[in-house]
Amino acid sequence: MKITLKQFFNPPSKENYIKNSSAIVTFLIILGGLLYHKTNGYGTAITLVLALIVMVFQKVLIIQTNKYFHDMYQAKEMYKKTKNKDYLLFIKLSIEKMAKEIKVLSEKAKREMKELEDYTGKYI
């Protein structure tokens, strides 16, 4: 999966397919502030690096999940046009893969996955 700089620096939309990690990042920043004097700044540096890692991983997951959903909705449209059941199988396998790989899916993602799964169940 290739991520462009433009994708990386765009802010996430209000309602994502991934749960928000701002609480974890906020905790790490506060922890870094508390550790500053006790660790001569090293603890702060470590917690800030961890916060940055969390933010980068969240952004990568957002981009990956958006691509999954884009591909699944595109497959749904192609099934409507061609009636080729391979598109439905693709959607079903993508849902299974996402559920297995991505553990921080939001309620929106779970709801849309359920709708797509129900759609494929009607026609397979």
Biotite code that builds the C-alpha atoms (Angstrom):
import biotite.structure as struc

atoms = struc.array([
    struc.Atom([0.000, 0.000, 0.000], chain_id="A", res_id=1, res_name="MET", atom_name="CA", element="C"),
    struc.Atom([1.482, 3.325, -1.059], chain_id="A", res_id=2, res_name="LYS", atom_name="CA", element="C"),
    struc.Atom([0.739, 6.422, 1.026], chain_id="A", res_id=3, res_name="ILE", atom_name="CA", element="C"),
    struc.Atom([1.305, 9.839, -0.496], chain_id="A", res_id=4, res_name="THR", atom_name="CA", element="C"),
    struc.Atom([2.373, 12.860, 1.533], chain_id="A", res_id=5, res_name="LEU", atom_name="CA", element="C"),
    struc.Atom([-0.886, 14.592, 0.654], chain_id="A", res_id=6, res_name="LYS", atom_name="CA", element="C"),
    struc.Atom([-2.896, 11.685, 2.132], chain_id="A", res_id=7, res_name="GLN", atom_name="CA", element="C"),
    struc.Atom([-0.697, 11.614, 5.200], chain_id="A", res_id=8, res_name="PHE", atom_name="CA", element="C"),
    struc.Atom([-1.042, 15.300, 6.088], chain_id="A", res_id=9, res_name="PHE", atom_name="CA", element="C"),
    struc.Atom([-4.768, 15.658, 5.386], chain_id="A", res_id=10, res_name="ASN", atom_name="CA", element="C"),
    struc.Atom([-6.717, 15.789, 8.647], chain_id="A", res_id=11, res_name="PRO", atom_name="CA", element="C"),
    struc.Atom([-9.097, 12.872, 9.251], chain_id="A", res_id=12, res_name="PRO", atom_name="CA", element="C"),
    struc.Atom([-12.802, 13.392, 8.689], chain_id="A", res_id=13, res_name="SER", atom_name="CA", element="C"),
    struc.Atom([-15.138, 13.809, 11.645], chain_id="A", res_id=14, res_name="LYS", atom_name="CA", element="C"),
    struc.Atom([-16.511, 10.264, 11.504], chain_id="A", res_id=15, res_name="GLU", atom_name="CA", element="C"),
    struc.Atom([-13.860, 7.714, 10.621], chain_id="A", res_id=16, res_name="ASN", atom_name="CA", element="C"),
    struc.Atom([-13.805, 3.988, 10.178], chain_id="A", res_id=17, res_name="TYR", atom_name="CA", element="C"),
    struc.Atom([-11.141, 3.852, 12.916], chain_id="A", res_id=18, res_name="ILE", atom_name="CA", element="C"),
    struc.Atom([-11.600, 4.725, 16.588], chain_id="A", res_id=19, res_name="LYS", atom_name="CA", element="C"),
    struc.Atom([-10.032, 8.009, 17.646], chain_id="A", res_id=20, res_name="ASN", atom_name="CA", element="C"),
    struc.Atom([-6.704, 7.754, 19.467], chain_id="A", res_id=21, res_name="SER", atom_name="CA", element="C"),
    struc.Atom([-6.643, 11.287, 20.857], chain_id="A", res_id=22, res_name="SER", atom_name="CA", element="C"),
    struc.Atom([-7.174, 10.066, 24.439], chain_id="A", res_id=23, res_name="ALA", atom_name="CA", element="C"),
    struc.Atom([-4.046, 7.897, 24.223], chain_id="A", res_id=24, res_name="ILE", atom_name="CA", element="C"),
    struc.Atom([-2.024, 10.729, 22.671], chain_id="A", res_id=25, res_name="VAL", atom_name="CA", element="C"),
    struc.Atom([-3.229, 13.196, 25.312], chain_id="A", res_id=26, res_name="THR", atom_name="CA", element="C"),
    struc.Atom([-2.309, 10.760, 28.085], chain_id="A", res_id=27, res_name="PHE", atom_name="CA", element="C"),
    struc.Atom([1.183, 10.308, 26.638], chain_id="A", res_id=28, res_name="LEU", atom_name="CA", element="C"),
    struc.Atom([1.726, 14.069, 26.380], chain_id="A", res_id=29, res_name="ILE", atom_name="CA", element="C"),
    struc.Atom([0.614, 14.634, 29.982], chain_id="A", res_id=30, res_name="ILE", atom_name="CA", element="C"),
    struc.Atom([2.778, 11.726, 31.126], chain_id="A", res_id=31, res_name="LEU", atom_name="CA", element="C"),
    struc.Atom([5.710, 13.269, 29.288], chain_id="A", res_id=32, res_name="GLY", atom_name="CA", element="C"),
    struc.Atom([5.156, 16.543, 31.100], chain_id="A", res_id=33, res_name="GLY", atom_name="CA", element="C"),
    struc.Atom([5.081, 14.782, 34.446], chain_id="A", res_id=34, res_name="LEU", atom_name="CA", element="C"),
    struc.Atom([8.248, 12.822, 33.700], chain_id="A", res_id=35, res_name="LEU", atom_name="CA", element="C"),
    struc.Atom([10.262, 15.806, 32.500], chain_id="A", res_id=36, res_name="TYR", atom_name="CA", element="C"),
    struc.Atom([12.003, 16.743, 35.778], chain_id="A", res_id=37, res_name="HIS", atom_name="CA", element="C"),
    struc.Atom([12.400, 13.202, 37.086], chain_id="A", res_id=38, res_name="LYS", atom_name="CA", element="C"),
    struc.Atom([14.087, 11.933, 33.896], chain_id="A", res_id=39, res_name="THR", atom_name="CA", element="C"),
    struc.Atom([15.929, 15.082, 32.776], chain_id="A", res_id=40, res_name="ASN", atom_name="CA", element="C"),
    struc.Atom([13.763, 15.234, 29.660], chain_id="A", res_id=41, res_name="GLY", atom_name="CA", element="C"),
    struc.Atom([14.410, 11.685, 28.452], chain_id="A", res_id=42, res_name="TYR", atom_name="CA", element="C"),
    struc.Atom([11.036, 10.428, 29.635], chain_id="A", res_id=43, res_name="GLY", atom_name="CA", element="C"),
    struc.Atom([9.353, 13.322, 27.850], chain_id="A", res_id=44, res_name="THR", atom_name="CA", element="C"),
    struc.Atom([11.186, 12.545, 24.632], chain_id="A", res_id=45, res_name="ALA", atom_name="CA", element="C"),
    struc.Atom([10.211, 8.887, 24.829], chain_id="A", res_id=46, res_name="ILE", atom_name="CA", element="C"),
    struc.Atom([6.528, 9.609, 25.498], chain_id="A", res_id=47, res_name="THR", atom_name="CA", element="C"),
    struc.Atom([6.407, 12.169, 22.684], chain_id="A", res_id=48, res_name="LEU", atom_name="CA", element="C"),
    struc.Atom([7.934, 9.647, 20.287], chain_id="A", res_id=49, res_name="VAL", atom_name="CA", element="C"),
    struc.Atom([5.333, 7.096, 21.415], chain_id="A", res_id=50, res_name="LEU", atom_name="CA", element="C"),
    struc.Atom([2.554, 9.663, 20.848], chain_id="A", res_id=51, res_name="ALA", atom_name="CA", element="C"),
    struc.Atom([3.913, 10.324, 17.360], chain_id="A", res_id=52, res_name="LEU", atom_name="CA", element="C"),
    struc.Atom([3.996, 6.578, 16.632], chain_id="A", res_id=53, res_name="ILE", atom_name="CA", element="C"),
    struc.Atom([0.368, 6.238, 17.751], chain_id="A", res_id=54, res_name="VAL", atom_name="CA", element="C"),
    struc.Atom([-0.673, 9.116, 15.486], chain_id="A", res_id=55, res_name="MET", atom_name="CA", element="C"),
    struc.Atom([1.222, 7.705, 12.493], chain_id="A", res_id=56, res_name="VAL", atom_name="CA", element="C"),
    struc.Atom([-0.280, 4.236, 12.978], chain_id="A", res_id=57, res_name="PHE", atom_name="CA", element="C"),
    struc.Atom([-3.754, 5.735, 13.268], chain_id="A", res_id=58, res_name="GLN", atom_name="CA", element="C"),
    struc.Atom([-3.259, 7.656, 10.035], chain_id="A", res_id=59, res_name="LYS", atom_name="CA", element="C"),
    struc.Atom([-2.011, 4.550, 8.227], chain_id="A", res_id=60, res_name="VAL", atom_name="CA", element="C"),
    struc.Atom([-5.018, 2.562, 9.481], chain_id="A", res_id=61, res_name="LEU", atom_name="CA", element="C"),
    struc.Atom([-7.397, 5.316, 8.363], chain_id="A", res_id=62, res_name="ILE", atom_name="CA", element="C"),
    struc.Atom([-5.931, 5.333, 4.860], chain_id="A", res_id=63, res_name="ILE", atom_name="CA", element="C"),
    struc.Atom([-5.933, 1.516, 4.665], chain_id="A", res_id=64, res_name="GLN", atom_name="CA", element="C"),
    struc.Atom([-9.509, 1.209, 5.914], chain_id="A", res_id=65, res_name="THR", atom_name="CA", element="C"),
    struc.Atom([-10.774, 3.924, 3.568], chain_id="A", res_id=66, res_name="ASN", atom_name="CA", element="C"),
    struc.Atom([-9.199, 1.997, 0.689], chain_id="A", res_id=67, res_name="LYS", atom_name="CA", element="C"),
    struc.Atom([-10.875, -1.244, 1.801], chain_id="A", res_id=68, res_name="TYR", atom_name="CA", element="C"),
    struc.Atom([-14.286, 0.402, 1.935], chain_id="A", res_id=69, res_name="PHE", atom_name="CA", element="C"),
    struc.Atom([-13.743, 2.177, -1.393], chain_id="A", res_id=70, res_name="HIS", atom_name="CA", element="C"),
    struc.Atom([-12.857, -1.136, -3.037], chain_id="A", res_id=71, res_name="ASP", atom_name="CA", element="C"),
    struc.Atom([-15.834, -2.921, -1.473], chain_id="A", res_id=72, res_name="MET", atom_name="CA", element="C"),
    struc.Atom([-18.316, -0.253, -2.581], chain_id="A", res_id=73, res_name="TYR", atom_name="CA", element="C"),
    struc.Atom([-16.790, -0.299, -6.041], chain_id="A", res_id=74, res_name="GLN", atom_name="CA", element="C"),
    struc.Atom([-17.206, -4.096, -6.133], chain_id="A", res_id=75, res_name="ALA", atom_name="CA", element="C"),
    struc.Atom([-20.844, -3.680, -5.085], chain_id="A", res_id=76, res_name="LYS", atom_name="CA", element="C"),
    struc.Atom([-21.445, -1.293, -7.992], chain_id="A", res_id=77, res_name="GLU", atom_name="CA", element="C"),
    struc.Atom([-19.712, -3.670, -10.398], chain_id="A", res_id=78, res_name="MET", atom_name="CA", element="C"),
    struc.Atom([-21.886, -6.531, -9.173], chain_id="A", res_id=79, res_name="TYR", atom_name="CA", element="C"),
    struc.Atom([-24.988, -4.443, -9.859], chain_id="A", res_id=80, res_name="LYS", atom_name="CA", element="C"),
    struc.Atom([-23.768, -3.853, -13.425], chain_id="A", res_id=81, res_name="LYS", atom_name="CA", element="C"),
    struc.Atom([-22.425, -7.305, -14.292], chain_id="A", res_id=82, res_name="THR", atom_name="CA", element="C"),
    struc.Atom([-24.124, -9.726, -11.849], chain_id="A", res_id=83, res_name="LYS", atom_name="CA", element="C"),
    struc.Atom([-20.734, -11.452, -11.477], chain_id="A", res_id=84, res_name="ASN", atom_name="CA", element="C"),
    struc.Atom([-20.741, -13.163, -8.063], chain_id="A", res_id=85, res_name="LYS", atom_name="CA", element="C"),
    struc.Atom([-16.963, -12.854, -7.796], chain_id="A", res_id=86, res_name="ASP", atom_name="CA", element="C"),
    struc.Atom([-17.528, -9.253, -6.727], chain_id="A", res_id=87, res_name="TYR", atom_name="CA", element="C"),
    struc.Atom([-19.702, -10.436, -3.849], chain_id="A", res_id=88, res_name="LEU", atom_name="CA", element="C"),
    struc.Atom([-17.047, -12.951, -2.849], chain_id="A", res_id=89, res_name="LEU", atom_name="CA", element="C"),
    struc.Atom([-14.470, -10.145, -2.908], chain_id="A", res_id=90, res_name="PHE", atom_name="CA", element="C"),
    struc.Atom([-16.643, -8.065, -0.557], chain_id="A", res_id=91, res_name="ILE", atom_name="CA", element="C"),
    struc.Atom([-17.165, -11.013, 1.792], chain_id="A", res_id=92, res_name="LYS", atom_name="CA", element="C"),
    struc.Atom([-13.447, -11.845, 1.917], chain_id="A", res_id=93, res_name="LEU", atom_name="CA", element="C"),
    struc.Atom([-12.518, -8.178, 2.417], chain_id="A", res_id=94, res_name="SER", atom_name="CA", element="C"),
    struc.Atom([-14.880, -7.933, 5.381], chain_id="A", res_id=95, res_name="ILE", atom_name="CA", element="C"),
    struc.Atom([-13.371, -11.050, 6.942], chain_id="A", res_id=96, res_name="GLU", atom_name="CA", element="C"),
    struc.Atom([-9.848, -9.737, 6.380], chain_id="A", res_id=97, res_name="LYS", atom_name="CA", element="C"),
    struc.Atom([-10.645, -6.344, 7.895], chain_id="A", res_id=98, res_name="MET", atom_name="CA", element="C"),
    struc.Atom([-12.325, -7.885, 10.922], chain_id="A", res_id=99, res_name="ALA", atom_name="CA", element="C"),
    struc.Atom([-9.282, -10.072, 11.505], chain_id="A", res_id=100, res_name="LYS", atom_name="CA", element="C"),
    struc.Atom([-6.583, -7.427, 10.863], chain_id="A", res_id=101, res_name="GLU", atom_name="CA", element="C"),
    struc.Atom([-8.008, -4.188, 12.227], chain_id="A", res_id=102, res_name="ILE", atom_name="CA", element="C"),
    struc.Atom([-9.075, -4.317, 15.862], chain_id="A", res_id=103, res_name="LYS", atom_name="CA", element="C"),
    struc.Atom([-9.895, -0.604, 16.299], chain_id="A", res_id=104, res_name="VAL", atom_name="CA", element="C"),
    struc.Atom([-12.843, -0.321, 13.907], chain_id="A", res_id=105, res_name="LEU", atom_name="CA", element="C"),
    struc.Atom([-15.408, 2.321, 14.805], chain_id="A", res_id=106, res_name="SER", atom_name="CA", element="C"),
    struc.Atom([-19.134, 1.736, 15.091], chain_id="A", res_id=107, res_name="GLU", atom_name="CA", element="C"),
    struc.Atom([-19.584, 3.341, 11.654], chain_id="A", res_id=108, res_name="LYS", atom_name="CA", element="C"),
    struc.Atom([-17.213, 0.779, 10.130], chain_id="A", res_id=109, res_name="ALA", atom_name="CA", element="C"),
    struc.Atom([-18.899, -2.134, 11.888], chain_id="A", res_id=110, res_name="LYS", atom_name="CA", element="C"),
    struc.Atom([-22.321, -0.905, 10.776], chain_id="A", res_id=111, res_name="ARG", atom_name="CA", element="C"),
    struc.Atom([-21.265, -0.521, 7.139], chain_id="A", res_id=112, res_name="GLU", atom_name="CA", element="C"),
    struc.Atom([-19.525, -3.897, 7.183], chain_id="A", res_id=113, res_name="MET", atom_name="CA", element="C"),
    struc.Atom([-22.743, -5.476, 8.480], chain_id="A", res_id=114, res_name="LYS", atom_name="CA", element="C"),
    struc.Atom([-24.758, -3.777, 5.721], chain_id="A", res_id=115, res_name="GLU", atom_name="CA", element="C"),
    struc.Atom([-22.335, -5.004, 3.052], chain_id="A", res_id=116, res_name="LEU", atom_name="CA", element="C"),
    struc.Atom([-22.340, -8.495, 4.558], chain_id="A", res_id=117, res_name="GLU", atom_name="CA", element="C"),
    struc.Atom([-26.152, -8.547, 4.531], chain_id="A", res_id=118, res_name="ASP", atom_name="CA", element="C"),
    struc.Atom([-26.112, -7.375, 0.897], chain_id="A", res_id=119, res_name="TYR", atom_name="CA", element="C"),
    struc.Atom([-23.763, -10.175, -0.140], chain_id="A", res_id=120, res_name="THR", atom_name="CA", element="C"),
    struc.Atom([-25.812, -12.718, 1.838], chain_id="A", res_id=121, res_name="GLY", atom_name="CA", element="C"),
    struc.Atom([-28.914, -11.867, -0.196], chain_id="A", res_id=122, res_name="LYS", atom_name="CA", element="C"),
    struc.Atom([-27.289, -12.671, -3.516], chain_id="A", res_id=123, res_name="TYR", atom_name="CA", element="C"),
    struc.Atom([-24.827, -15.493, -2.815], chain_id="A", res_id=124, res_name="ILE", atom_name="CA", element="C"),
])
